[in-house]
Amino acid sequence: MRIPAQTTLQAMDSFEVNRRNWDERVGLHAASPDYALSRFREDPSFISDVVRFDVPRLGDIRGKRGVHLQCHIGTDTVSLARLGARMTGLDFSQPAVDVARTLARDLGQDTDFVHSDVYDAPDVLERNGFDFVFTGIGALCWLPDVDRWAQVVTDLLDDGGRLFLREGHPVLWSLDYEQTDRLVIDYPYFQTGEPLVETVEQTYVSASAALTNSTTHSWNHGLGEIVTALLDRGMTITQLVEHASVPWDAIPEQMVKSGAEWVLAERPERLPLSYTLQAVKAG
């Protein structure tokens, strides 16, 4: 169930609500075949589907210093390290960081994982210390202010460094996914002061256990708002590609699996489901 917030909520309230939800998801995700932790340990060449999708746009990252913001349990982070980058992951969930550190240790990687809110990243990591910032699917919606996020990205990047962002499209986030026979936009496309309050007892992996901390607070961010936030900080947009696919069954009963991703079953050209954005810091 998705409802608008009834009262003005302080950012810390939303932070705690979301942290408790994601802390509880960690065990379910770590045990799920969807995250394939055992496959990472068994196959030294294995990388996540999300990173594999992005390889043609990532290019050669060997030897590059990278930071993965909102890294969760680290599967995309260690995948980037397997492509040759020197990676640091950051997440606000301590249990997620613990799982990520264990995974990296088991893989023999020196990938570092840091426990921190993304807005505090410049205070706990090296400012101007990274060649690229990576942010993956399903991250920005947990942040109330995309301008602050853009400043974090700029603060972390060295001169000439780049942002690599692949995200769910804001049109997708604005859909009423409980409608199973048509596409209905019923939620904000643009960033709002109040969060969208949602209660979902199941996480998105194949798991039978219900979540106790099942409420989340989220915000949509229009594509123009994201681009403008980066431009306002002197970043140069070098790529913006919209995709007709997304890595999960985002609109139940209206999607089919296509390789590692999901697309609309009928007329997929109707809807952008995700996008890749790259931007470079001046210098």
N, C-alpha and C positions, 0 to 999 in steps of 0.2 A: 504494500500500500504506500502510495506517495501523497504527501500532503504538504502545503506550504507551512512554514513556521507561524505559529500564532502570536508569538511575542518576539521582540528584539532579543537576540542571543549574543552574548559576548563570544569573541573568537575562541577563548579558552574553553568555554562550555562545549563548543563544537569539536574542538581538538580532543577533549577527553572522551566525548561520545564516540568519535571515530577511532581513537586509539584503542579503546576497549573492544570495539567491534573487530578491528584488525588483529589485535593480540589473540582473540579467540579463534580467528580464522587460521592462524599459523599452523597449528597442529593438523587440522583437516587438510590444508594445502600441502604440507610436507609429506603427508601419508598418501596423497592422491596420485594416481598414475598420470593425471593431467600435467603435473609439474615434473614428473619423470626424474626424481632425484636418484633413483637406483640406476637409471639409464646413464646419467652423468657419470656415476661412479664406475660403471661397467665399460663404457665406451669413451676413450679419450678424445675422439673426434666429434662427439655429439654436442650440438648446440640447440638452444631453444628454438621453437618454431617462429617466435616473434623476431628474434635476431636473424634467423635464416631468411625471413621475408625481406629484411632490410639490408642484407649484404650488398645487393647491387648499388644501393644508394650510399651505404656507409663508405665503400671504397677501402683502400688499404689503411688500416689503423695500427699496423705493427709499430711498436715502440712509442705510440702516442700515450700521453697521460690523460686518462678519462675518468670522469665521475658520473655515476648513475644515481640520479636523485629519485627518491621514493622507490627504492630497489626491492622492497618486500623481502622474500627469502633468497634472493640473489641469483636465481637461475639465468636471468638475462645478463647480469653482471659477470658471472663466471664464463658465460658464452662469449662476451666481448673480450675477456681475457684470453680465451682460447683462440681468438682471432689475432692475438698478438699485442693487445693494448695492455698498459699498466693501469689497472682499474682500482677505483675506490667506490664503494657503495654506501649509500646513506638512507636511513629509514627511521621513522618515528616510533616503531614498534620494537622494543627490546627483544621479545621472543623471536621476531623475524630476523633480527640481526644475529641472534645466537645461532639460528638454523643456518644462515648464510655463512657465518664464520666456520661452522662445522663442515659444511659442504666444501668450502674453499680449502680447508685443511685436508680433507679426505682426498681432494683432487691434486694435492701437492702444489697449490697456488699460494702466492704471497698477496693475493687480493685482500685489500683492507676493507672492513665494514665498520661504519660509525653510526652510533645511535644519536639521532638529533631530528628535531623538526626541520623541515626543508627551509623555512625562513631564517633559521639560525645557521645555515650551512656555511656562510662566509666567516662566521665567528669560530667554527670548529674545524674548518678545513683551510687550506692555503689559498688566500686571495690571489687572483691572477696566476693560479698554479696549475691550470689544466688546459690541455689542447682541445678537448671537446667535453661537452656536457651532454649526456644521454638521458632523455626522459621518455618512458614507454607508455603503452596503452593503459588508460584508466588511472592516470595520475593527477592531472590538472583539476579534475572535478572535485577533489578533496580540499582544494585551496580556495579561500574566500576572495583572494585579491590577486589577479593575474599580473598587475603592475609590480607588486612586491616580488613575485616569482621572477619576472623579467630582470629585475635588479639583481636578484641572487645569481641568475645565470651570468649576467655581465660581470659581477664581482668575482666569480670563480674563474672565468676564462682569461687566459693569457691573451695578449694582443695577437690578433690574427686567428684566435681560436674559434671553434664553431659549436653551435647548438645543433643537436640532432634530436628532433621531436617527432615521434609517431603517436598519434592520439585518436581516440574515438571522435568522430565528427560531431560538432555541436548540434547539427540537425538531428543526428541519431539520439543524442542525450535529451532532446526536446520532445521525443515521441512518447506517446502513451503505449508502452509495450504490452499492456493488458488487453489491448485491442488485437484480436487474432485474425481478423479478416480484412483489415484495411490499415493504411498508414495515417495516423492522426497526430498532429502536433498539438500538444496540450500543456506543455511545460516551457519555462522561459528558455529562449535561445541566448539572450544576453545575460551578463553577470548581474546579479541582484544583491541587495544588501542582506536580505534574509535567505537562509539556506532552504533547500528542499529537504524536508524530513521524510525519510523512508524507513519502513519497517519490513524487513525480509528475513524470515527465519532460516533460510538455507543460503549457504554461500554458493559461488558459481561453479565449483568443482563437483564431481560425482561423489557426494557424501550424504549419508543418511542422517547424521546428527543435526539436530536443530541448534541454532545459535541462541544463547541466553542474552547476549548483548546484540540484539538484532536491529537496533535503530542506528541510522547513519544520517549525517548532514552533508549535503553536497551543493555545488554551485556549477552552473554552466558558464562557459566563456565563449562568446562569439568569435569566429575566425578573425574578423576585423579587429576585435579587441586584443587578441593575442599578437597579431602582426603589428598593430600600432604600439603596443607596449614595448616590443622589441625595437621598433624604429625609433621610438622616443629616447631610447638609451644608446643610440648610435649604431645599432646592429644593422647589417645589410642582409636582406633576405636573398638567399641564393637558390632556394628551391621550395616550391609549394605544389604538392601532388595530392589530389584527392583520389581515394580508392573506393571501389565498390564492394570491398570485403572487409571483414573484421575477424579477430581470432576466436570469437566465441559466438554462441547462438544468441545474439542480442535481441532478436524479435521472435519470440517463440511462436512456432506453428507457421511462420512465414519465411523461414530460411532453410537452405540446404548446405551441406558440407561440400566444399570445393577445394580439394587438396587439404592443406592445413588450416584453411580459413572458411568462413561462412559467408554466403551471399544470399540475396533475396531469391526466392524460388521463382518468382514471376517478375519479369521486366526489371532486372537489377539496375538498369541504367537510370531508374527513377530517383535513386537515393545515394548520396555519398555516405559511406559508413565509417571511414577513417581517413586520415591524411598524414602525409609526411611533410614536415617543415624543417628547412635548414637555414641557418643565419650565421653570419661571421661578425666577430667583434673587430672594430677598426683597429689599425695599428700596423 
